[in-house]
């Protein structure tokens, strides 16, 4: 299950783990214009772990989901929108 909310400066997607136990903590994804952050509570440390990805890293991640094993470099698109 997931939810999508549009905030002032970002889109917030929350992924809720479903299924058989043990379940993982919710994953919160904040998509800003310049980066994407991924957060998840870590009960072992009693703190939220946060990862920040650049838009180039997000582009590469999207491409990697559809490619076979290997090492790749995507061609840069220098056009501005």
Residue, then its C-alpha position, 0 to 999 in steps of 0.5 A: x500500500x502507498x500514499x501520495x501527497x503534494x506538499x508546497x515544495x515536494x511530492x511525498x510518497x509513503x510506502x507501507x509494508x504489507x504481508x506476512x510478518x516481520x514487516x519493515x518500517x514505512x519508507x517515505x520518499x520526498x521528491x523535490x525539484x533538485x533531489x529525492x530523499x528516502x527516509x526509514x525509521x530504524x528501530x535498532x538505533x531509534x532514529x530515522x535513516x535518510x538517503x539523498x539522491x540527485x536527479x541524475x542518480x534517480x535517472x540512473x536508478x530508473x534506467x537500471x530497473x530495466x537493464x540486465x546485469x552490467x556497468x552502464x553510463x547514460x548519455x547526458x541530455x543537455x536540453x533544458x525544459 
